Amino acid sequence: MLKVLFVTWDGSAQSYYESLFLPLLGKLRAWNIEVHALQLTWGTPKQVESSRRAALTHGVGYTSFAFPTRIRKLGFPALAAAATALMVALCKKHKINVLMPRSILPSGMALAALPLLPGVRLLYESDGLMADERADFAGWSREGTLYRALLAVEAHTVRKAHAVTTRTRAARDILLERGGAAVDASKLYVIPNAKDPEQFPKVSVTEREQVRSLAGVAANAPWVLYIGSIGPQYRLREMLEFFAKVKQLRPDARFHIATYQPDAVHALPQARELSVVTTTLSPKEVPTWIAAADVGLAFRTESLSQQGVAPIKVVEYMQGGLPAIASPVGDLREQLGRSEALRLISKFDHESLEQAARWFVEQALPARSQLRDRCTELASSVFSFEASVKAYGQAIRHAAHGSPSAEG
């Protein structure tokens, strides 16, 4: 059996590890692959305990490392050294065959660990274009030392890795170019985000009515939902403007934002004027809320970094039977651009937002039942969880043996 150490670095406002990766990593046992996970985290003890229980449920070994205050005070080099040492220790303890860092910072630590781990192979789970996202939305200069250093780590990881996974075809091409002509394109796998359908069981009419009642939404009121982080790329102001236009058409409409960052929403006067409700949902609550709502929002600013994005919220909306309005980032235009269950919005001017609001109220809302079925069909075909598990299994085997079909 192949043994993999998956390494991720997560903030307190993220739940991707628990809701996205653990279900997938657990299913790799069917590929004769055993996964252990190291989560470097700024999360609270409650969040760490939740991740630990979820890992146990999915049959994934779990180690968390919340950086001690004394190490934090020493700065990033001390954090990286401590995490690298733990990575090496876990690889030796569990007899790891493939080291699988997620994103640039863990990959840099993995590169430092590999000389101490003879025989261990490297799979780079790029999961987007992190440095470019900081340049696009966090004020980093593309001429700056930090950005260029991270790109150098990324390129070296692509060259060094025995296999690489990306979310989109555009990200694959970007990493190939950054890695250089010597990089073998066959080792790069495009694997869109996918959710385990078992996380989205069929929700009855009665259950949907109960969720709406608990959320304070009338049975026939249009319900707009956003689930995810709050940041400049997610166009909060434009989401609020969209909802204002919905309310002009349907004054009884309601808008809930499920996020770990409610203060960022409450800071905007427009959110208070529109009576927008913020909440925090556990991964187990997300499917019922999605099933009960009427439209999901996935606005994003199109940019270089967003070419590498496969928005998990769009996958969740589709999996839960919720039509959506989304920006055409990543491969969404090719994947869902012709579907009546998804409206793509590239501009956020008044006219475009008004057209989107009218689509929701006048077309999607009356066809809510039919679109529910269409959404779940799309999730099964475009965002197949089984296909994603298979692709990761092939990528791990490629990393371990140089071939996706080699026996473990």
LINBELJO-V665393 format. One line per field, one symbol per residue. ss: DSSP state (a for helix, b for strand, c for the rest). phi: phi as a letter, one per 40 degrees, with the letter a starting at -180 (. if undefined). A space follows every 10 residues. Layout:
# LINBELJO-V665393
ss: ???
phi: ???
This chain:
# LINBELJO-V665393
ss: cbbbbbbbbb cccccaaaaa aaaaaaaaaa acbbbbbbbb bcccaaaaaa aaaaaaaacc bbbbbcccaa aacccaaaaa aaaaaaaaaa aaaacccbbb bbaaaaaaaa aaaacccccc bbbbbcccca aaaaaaaccc ccccaaaaaa aaaaaaaaaa ccbbbbccaa aaaaaaaaac ccccaaabbb ccccccaaac ccccaaaaaa aaaaaccccc ccbbbbbccc caaacaaaaa aaaaaaaaac cccbbbbbcc caaaaaccaa aaacccbbbc ccaaaaaaaa aaccbbbbcc ccccaaaacc caaaaaaaac cccbbbcccc caaaaacccc cbbbccccca aaaaaaaaaa aaaacccaaa aaaaaaaaaa aaccaaaaaa aaaaaaaaaa accccccc
phi: .cbbbcbbbb cccbbddccb cddcccccdc cgbbbbbbbc abccdccccc ccccccdcgb cbbbbcdcdc cdccgcdccc cccccccccc ccccfccbcb cbgccccccc cccdccbdgc bbbcccfgbc ccccccbbgc cccccccccc cccdcccccc ccabbbcbcc cdccccccch ccccccccbc bcdabccccb ccbcdccccc cccccgbcdb ccbcbbbicb adccfcdccc cdcccccccb dccbbbbcac bcccccccdc ccccfcbbab bcdccddccc cccbabbaca ccadccccbb dcccccdccc gbcabacccf bccccbcbcc cbbcbcbbcd ccccccccdc ccbcccbdcc cdcccccccc ccbcccccdc cccccccccc bgacbccc
